[in-house]
């Protein structure tokens, strides 16, 4: 794993940056953090930088590059979800990869904008009506997926990924899987719909032969063969 270098940017400094891909190269950073970011600034960065990943969590913006080996693993994950979706179209309203994002409740009366590595949303009948998008506004569905997968990259610490998974669950996700190829640990997060309690089960010493079944997506089994 490469060295982890997180750089904090002031809002005024962030507004002047056009190409964050170049900024990552110049500053040799693995992640940029903007502590007090508005949704307007988030939208501006998202529109100008489709090649990076963004999370807006309680006003803190995370700007994350997409690295080559991470991109290959993400493609494998999305491919497995897509293959499941092909034979289960009646169970899917929307599915997405790392270029998408969702606006979900933050548990404190506000919203977070989170981008998963892979996600499944139930059929459209279960998705609340959304207001029409304004010109130039990114399309972030205001609905929680019922299933998400997150892959830890060189830009993430283990605690970063865990915090994000908790935010997904608080936002209404039914089941989430986090994959850590650096520690070979898989974490499966579930939310009890009756008590709204979040549970995390850890699977240690996972290998390429490990398979994780989902109780939320009938018949879906995540294979780690081309991920680890």
N, C-alpha and C positions, 0 to 999 in steps of 0.2 A: 504494500500500500504506500502511495506517495505521501510526502509530508503534508500535514494539514495546515493551511494558512488562511485564516478568516480575517477579512479586513472590514472595518466599520466605516461607512461613508455618511457624511452629513447630507441632509436632504438637498441643500442648495448645490452641493457638489454633484450629487446624483443627477439632478435635472440637466446638467451640462453635458453629460455623457450620452453619446449617440449609439456607439457600437460597443456593447459590453464584451463581446468576444475579443476585440482588440485590447480592451482594458484588462481582461484576465491575463492575456499574454504579457502585457507591459509590466504588470504588478506581480506576476507569478502567484496569483491568488487561487485558492480553491473555492472560495465563497465570499460574496459581498453581503454585508448586513446594513440595512437602512433602518435605524431604530424607530423613527417617527415618519411613517410613510402613509400618504393618503391613497384612497382607491383611484383617484384621478391620476396620480403619478404612476401607480401600478399599471393602469391601462395604457399609459403613454409608453412605458418601458416594454410592455407585452407586445404592443403594436409594432415597435421599432426593432425588437429582438426576438423573432420567432424561434431562434436557434438556441435559446437558453431556457432554463426552468425557473419558475417563480413560485414562491409561497408568501402569502400575506397573512400573518398570524398575530391577531390582536395588535395591529398597527406596526408590527415589525416585518419588514420585507427581507426575504432571503433570495439572493440572485445566485444561481448555480449553473456552472457550465456543463455541457454534455460531453463526456469523454468517450473516446473510441471504444474501449473495452466495456464500459458501462452501457454504451449504446447497443452493442451486440447482445448483451444480456437482456436489456430491456426489450429488444426486438424478439428474442426467444420467448419471453414472458407474454408479450402482446400476442405473438403467434399462437401460443397455447390457448389463450382466452378467446381469440378469434376462431380457432378451430372448434372450440366448444360452442360458440355462438352460432356457427353455421348449422349445426344440427339441433339447436335449441332456440331458434328465432322467436318462437312464441313466448319465451321467458325473458326476452331482452327488449327494453325500450331504447337503450343506447349503450354502446360500449366504446371505450377510448383507451388511448395510450398516453405517453408522457408529454405530448404536446397539448393535451386538454387540461381543463381546470374546472372546479366546482365551487360555488359559493354556498357555504354551510354555516349553521349557527355555531357560535363560539362558546355557548353555555352561559354567557354573561349579558345577553341582550344584544350582542353585536354579531358580526359575521367574519369568517375567515375565508380566504380564497386559497384552495389547496389543489395542487396538481399531482395526480397519482402516476405510477408507472403503468398501471392497467386498472380498468374499472368496468363494472357492469351496473347499469341502472335498470330497474324493473320496467315492464311495458308502459307505454305512454299513458294509459288510463290511470296509472298510479302516480303520475307526475303532475303537480299543481300547475295551473296556467301561469305562464311567465309574461311580464310586460314586453312589448316589442322592443327590439334593440334599436338604439340610436345609431346614426351613421358613424362608422369608425369605432364603435364600442365592441370589445371582445365578447364572444359568445360563451359566457360562464353560466351554465344551468344552475338555477337556485334550488337545487335538490341534492340530497345525499345519495351517492351510490349505495346499493346494498352490499357490494363487495369491492374491495380494493386490494392491490398488491403494491408494496413499496420495496425497492431494492436499494440497499446502502451502497453509495459510491464513494470515491476518494474524497468527495466534497462534504461528506457527512460524518459526524461522530455517531457512535451507537446511541448516545443519549438524544441526539437530534432526531434520529429515526423513531425512537420510542415516543418522544414528545409529539411528533407529527401523527403517529398512529393513534395516540390518545385523543388528539384533536379531531381526527377522522371519526372516532367512535363517539365522542361528545357531539359531533355534528350530525349523527344519525346513521352512520354505517353499521350494518348488522355483523359483518365479519371482515377482518383484514388480516393479511399475511405480510410480515416483513421478512426480508431475506438478507442475511449478512454473510457475503462470501468471504469476508476477512476472518471471521470467527467460526464459520460453519454453524451458526445458530439461526434457526427459524423460529419466529414468534407468531403465534396465532391468537388474534384478538377477537373476542366475541362480546356482544351486548345482549343482556337479558331484556327482552321487550317488556316484561312485566315489572321488573324492579329497576330497569335502566342501569344495572350494574355492569361494569366493564371487567372482563377477565382476560388475562394474558397467560397462555401456556407456552413454555419454551421447549424447543427440541434441540438438544445439544449434539455435537459430533455428527452432524448431518454430512452425507456424502452425495456423490453424483447419482447414487442409486436410490436416494431418499425420494419418496412421493408423499405429497400432502393432499388429502381429500378434503373437499368442501361440503359442509352440510347446508350451505346457502344456495350453491349452484349444483343442482342434482347431476351427479355423474362426473363433475369436474374434478380432475386429479392433477395437481401441479407436479411436474417432473423436474428435478434439479439437474438432470443429466448434462444439458448444455448451458447451465447457469453457473454451476460450480466449476 
